[in-house]
Amino acid sequence: PLTLEEVRMLVELFYLPYQHGALAQELLEHFRWLRANSLSVGVPPTAPDACGGRRWRGRAQSFQLLCARACRLHSRLVSAAGRALLYDLHPYLWDIRNMLLAACAFVLWLGCQSITAPILLGRDAEPWARRGGLFGELQALLPVGNSCDLFYHPPPLFPSSQLYLLRPLLPLDKVGALAWRGCSEVSQGLQAQLSRAPALPGRLLGSFLSLSPEYTFVLEDEGGPCGYAAGALHAEGFLQQRDSSWLPAIRHKYPPDLGTGGPALGQEAVLFFHTEPLAVPQPVLRRFPSLVQLGTAPRVLDVGASRSLALCLLSALRANGSRGVFCQVSDTDRQQLSFYSKLG
């Protein structure tokens, strides 16, 4: 059963629309302070205050621990609470869990970046559009603001106790090319046969990992990495660099005859790089200057986790001044079309 401490946490999160319990108030105070003082950290720091940077990282760690407690509470409620209580409270706690995943990853990302532009907020929404409670307060503090209501989804009919972690890309991820189980359609046996052939995550993410790693996020569950979100702040320059330098180097590394005689999927993975990418129309680039790409493993059935990925990536791009994003999807890629459609 739930412990007394967990019940107290639940009450403090599930309070009044504009009055918060101690835990929720602490979360909000940390997040407001971290966002307002993010210029004291970064690589390199934009302010030469080493003590300020240590203080910022200390509060960031406290914020992450509070977020982790709230996410564990969601998992515990699903596995321990009675069904009547669970179905009454789960929609609210599920919303909070998803928003905290995005907020925590955004704070981690702030600690790794040098933000030279102010963190921009969305336009003020009509009063009726604002949601109360901790969810609404956290949402308003993210750079995407109330625009993330575009991605509203009802909670799942069958609650899951699966724990998720959302974080920025780490150097070790880049070394491994994010070849995680589930996201890769290239089996280990195929990789053994085509030891030099690129795995699917490499072909999807390679250009982002090489040219825009600072806008890449990883979703993990208990089985390891299970999703990603990648973006390029200035898509026009990114695509020019991809086509002029990155693609020629990859084509040289993976010649078109590499997959000959092997499984069809191996040939497809190799030939993918030798297909000329379609040009993006200038009106699209002018209106939506940033490029995004997201994906999750088939085992990720909770659309809330995918939504958190999207919110975190959009917040990072918006924090550096982006005013719109687009994604490129092949009209024959049913899996990606379905994923983006479900995401909204």
C-alpha positions in Angstrom: 0.0 0.0 0.0 0.9 3.7 -0.3 3.0 5.0 2.6 2.0 8.0 4.7 4.7 10.0 3.1 3.4 9.1 -0.4 -0.2 10.1 0.6 1.1 13.4 1.9 2.9 14.0 -1.4 -0.3 13.2 -3.3 -2.3 15.7 -1.3 0.4 18.4 -1.8 0.3 17.9 -5.5 -3.5 17.5 -5.7 -4.4 20.8 -4.0 -6.4 23.8 -5.1 -6.2 25.4 -8.5 -4.2 28.4 -7.4 -3.0 27.3 -3.9 -0.3 24.7 -3.8 0.9 22.3 -1.2 4.5 22.4 0.1 6.0 20.0 -2.5 4.3 21.7 -5.4 5.3 25.1 -4.2 8.9 24.0 -3.8 8.9 22.6 -7.4 7.6 25.9 -8.8 10.1 28.0 -6.8 13.0 25.9 -8.0 11.9 26.0 -11.6 11.3 29.8 -11.6 14.7 30.4 -10.0 16.5 28.0 -12.3 15.0 29.6 -15.4 15.7 33.1 -14.3 19.3 32.4 -13.3 20.3 30.1 -16.2 22.8 32.6 -17.5 25.1 31.7 -14.6 25.8 28.3 -16.1 26.5 26.9 -19.5 29.4 25.6 -21.6 31.1 28.0 -21.5 29.2 30.0 -18.8 27.9 33.3 -20.0 28.5 34.9 -16.5 31.9 34.5 -14.8 30.4 33.7 -11.5 31.7 30.2 -10.5 29.8 30.3 -7.1 26.6 31.2 -8.9 27.1 28.3 -11.2 27.6 25.9 -8.3 24.5 27.3 -6.6 22.5 26.8 -9.8 23.6 23.2 -10.2 22.8 22.5 -6.6 19.2 23.8 -7.0 18.9 21.9 -10.3 19.8 18.7 -8.5 17.2 19.4 -5.9 14.6 20.1 -8.6 15.5 16.8 -10.4 15.1 14.8 -7.1 11.7 16.4 -6.5 10.6 15.5 -10.1 11.8 11.9 -9.6 9.8 11.6 -6.4 6.7 12.8 -8.2 7.2 10.4 -11.1 7.8 7.5 -8.7 4.6 8.5 -6.9 2.7 8.1 -10.2 4.1 4.6 -10.7 3.3 3.7 -7.1 -0.3 4.9 -7.3 -0.8 2.8 -10.4 0.6 -0.4 -8.8 -0.6 0.1 -5.2 -3.8 2.2 -5.0 -7.4 0.8 -5.2 -9.0 1.0 -8.6 -11.6 3.6 -7.6 -9.0 6.0 -6.2 -6.6 5.3 -9.1 -9.1 6.2 -11.8 -10.2 9.3 -9.9 -6.7 10.7 -9.4 -4.7 9.2 -12.3 -5.6 11.7 -15.0 -4.2 14.6 -12.9 -1.1 12.8 -11.7 -0.4 11.5 -15.3 -0.5 15.1 -16.5 1.9 16.2 -13.8 4.2 13.3 -14.5 4.5 14.1 -18.2 5.0 17.9 -17.5 7.7 17.1 -14.9 9.5 14.9 -17.4 9.7 17.8 -19.9 10.5 20.4 -17.2 13.3 18.3 -15.7 14.9 17.6 -19.0 14.7 21.3 -20.0 16.5 22.2 -16.8 19.2 19.6 -17.5 19.5 21.1 -21.0 19.9 24.6 -19.6 22.8 23.4 -17.5 24.6 22.2 -20.7 24.0 25.2 -23.0 25.0 28.7 -23.4 21.8 30.7 -23.9 22.6 34.0 -25.5 19.0 34.9 -26.4 16.3 35.5 -23.7 14.1 32.6 -23.0 10.9 33.5 -24.8 7.4 32.7 -23.7 4.4 32.1 -25.8 1.8 34.8 -26.3 -0.6 35.3 -23.4 -3.5 33.0 -23.8 -7.1 33.9 -23.1 -8.0 33.4 -19.5 -10.3 30.5 -20.3 -7.4 28.6 -21.9 -5.2 28.7 -18.8 -5.2 25.5 -16.8 -5.1 25.7 -13.0 -3.1 23.6 -10.6 0.6 22.7 -10.8 0.3 21.5 -14.4 -0.8 24.9 -15.6 1.9 26.7 -13.6 4.7 24.5 -15.0 3.3 24.8 -18.5 3.3 28.6 -18.3 7.0 28.5 -17.2 8.2 26.4 -20.2 9.2 28.5 -23.2 6.4 27.0 -25.3 3.8 28.3 -22.8 0.2 27.5 -23.5 0.9 26.4 -27.1 1.5 22.9 -25.8 -2.3 22.5 -25.3 -2.2 21.8 -29.1 -0.8 18.4 -28.1 -3.5 17.5 -25.6 -4.2 13.8 -25.1 -6.5 12.1 -22.7 -4.9 9.7 -20.2 -4.6 6.1 -21.2 -7.5 3.8 -20.5 -5.2 1.3 -18.8 -2.7 3.1 -16.6 0.9 1.9 -16.7 3.4 2.0 -13.8 6.3 2.2 -16.2 9.0 4.7 -15.1 10.5 7.0 -17.7 13.6 9.3 -17.7 13.9 12.1 -20.2 17.3 13.8 -20.6 19.6 15.6 -23.0 22.1 13.7 -25.2 25.3 12.6 -23.4 28.7 12.1 -25.1 28.4 8.3 -24.4 25.2 8.2 -26.3 26.9 9.7 -29.3 29.7 7.1 -29.2 27.1 4.4 -29.3 25.1 6.1 -32.1 22.0 5.5 -30.0 21.7 1.9 -31.4 19.2 1.0 -28.8 17.0 -2.1 -28.8 13.5 -1.6 -30.2 14.2 1.5 -32.2 16.6 -0.4 -34.5 15.0 -2.5 -37.2 18.4 -3.9 -38.0 18.8 -7.1 -35.9 22.1 -8.0 -34.2 22.4 -10.9 -36.7 22.1 -8.5 -39.6 24.7 -6.2 -38.1 27.0 -9.1 -37.8 26.5 -9.9 -41.5 26.9 -6.3 -42.5 29.4 -5.2 -39.9 30.0 -1.9 -41.8 26.4 -1.1 -42.5 24.7 1.6 -40.6 22.0 0.7 -38.1 18.6 2.4 -38.5 19.1 4.9 -35.6 22.4 5.9 -37.2 20.8 6.6 -40.5 17.9 8.5 -38.9 19.9 10.5 -36.4 23.4 10.6 -37.9 23.1 14.2 -39.3 21.6 15.5 -36.0 24.3 13.7 -33.9 27.0 15.2 -36.1 25.7 18.7 -36.8 23.2 19.5 -34.0 23.8 17.4 -30.9 22.8 20.2 -28.6 19.2 19.8 -29.5 18.9 16.0 -29.0 17.0 14.4 -26.2 16.8 10.7 -25.1 13.8 8.9 -23.5 14.7 5.9 -21.3 12.6 3.3 -19.5 13.7 0.3 -17.4 14.9 -1.5 -20.5 17.2 1.4 -21.6 16.8 4.1 -24.3 13.4 3.9 -26.0 12.9 7.2 -27.8 14.6 10.3 -29.1 13.8 13.9 -30.2 16.3 15.8 -32.3 16.2 19.3 -33.8 18.1 21.9 -35.7 17.6 25.5 -34.7 18.5 26.9 -38.2 17.2 24.3 -40.6 18.3 26.0 -43.8 22.0 26.1 -42.7 21.7 22.6 -41.2 20.3 21.1 -44.5 23.0 22.9 -46.5 25.8 21.5 -44.3 24.2 18.0 -44.3 24.1 17.9 -48.1 27.5 19.5 -48.8 29.7 17.8 -46.2 27.9 15.2 -44.1 26.2 13.2 -46.8 29.3 12.9 -49.1 31.4 11.6 -46.2 28.7 9.0 -45.3 28.3 7.9 -49.0 32.1 7.4 -49.2 32.0 5.3 -46.0 29.0 3.3 -47.1 29.2 2.6 -50.9 26.0 1.5 -52.7 27.3 -2.0 -53.3 27.9 -2.6 -49.6 24.5 -4.3 -48.9 24.5 -6.3 -52.2 23.7 -10.0 -51.6 22.6 -9.3 -48.0 19.1 -9.0 -46.5 16.8 -6.4 -48.1 16.7 -4.3 -45.0 20.5 -4.0 -45.1 20.4 -2.9 -48.7 17.7 -0.3 -47.8 19.8 1.1 -45.0 22.8 1.6 -47.3 20.8 2.9 -50.3 19.1 5.4 -48.0 22.2 7.6 -48.0 22.5 7.5 -51.8 19.0 8.9 -52.4 19.0 12.6 -53.1 17.0 14.3 -50.3 14.1 16.5 -51.4 14.6 20.2 -51.2 12.5 22.1 -48.6 10.6 25.0 -50.1 11.7 28.4 -49.1 8.3 29.5 -47.8 8.4 26.6 -45.4 11.9 27.6 -44.1 10.9 31.2 -43.7 7.8 30.4 -41.7 9.2 27.4 -39.8 12.9 27.9 -39.4 13.6 24.9 -37.3 13.7 21.2 -38.2 12.6 18.4 -35.7 12.5 14.7 -35.7 11.1 12.3 -33.1 10.6 8.6 -32.6 10.0 6.0 -30.0 10.4 2.2 -29.7 7.2 0.1 -30.3 7.2 -0.8 -26.6 6.4 2.9 -25.7 2.6 2.8 -25.6 2.1 5.8 -23.4 1.6 8.8 -25.7 2.3 11.1 -22.7 6.0 10.1 -22.8 6.1 11.0 -26.5 4.4 14.3 -25.8 7.0 15.1 -23.1 9.7 14.5 -25.7 8.1 17.0 -28.1 7.5 19.6 -25.4 11.1 19.4 -24.2 12.6 19.8 -27.7 10.2 22.6 -28.6 11.1 24.4 -25.4 14.8 24.1 -26.1 14.4 25.5 -29.6 12.0 28.3 -28.4 14.4 29.3 -25.7 16.9 30.2 -28.4 14.4 32.2 -30.4 12.8 29.7 -32.8 9.3 30.7 -33.9 8.2 27.5 -35.7 9.2 24.0 -36.6 8.6 21.4 -39.3 9.4 17.7 -39.8 10.1 15.7 -42.9 8.2 12.4 -43.3 8.0 10.2 -46.4 4.5 9.7 -47.6 5.2 5.9 -47.6 6.5 5.7 -44.0 3.3 4.6 -42.3 5.0 4.1 -39.0 6.2 7.7 -38.7 3.0 9.2 -40.2 1.0 7.3 -37.5 3.4 8.4 -34.8 3.2 12.1 -35.6 -0.6 11.9 -36.1 -1.1 10.4 -32.7 1.2 13.0 -31.2 -1.0 15.8 -32.7 
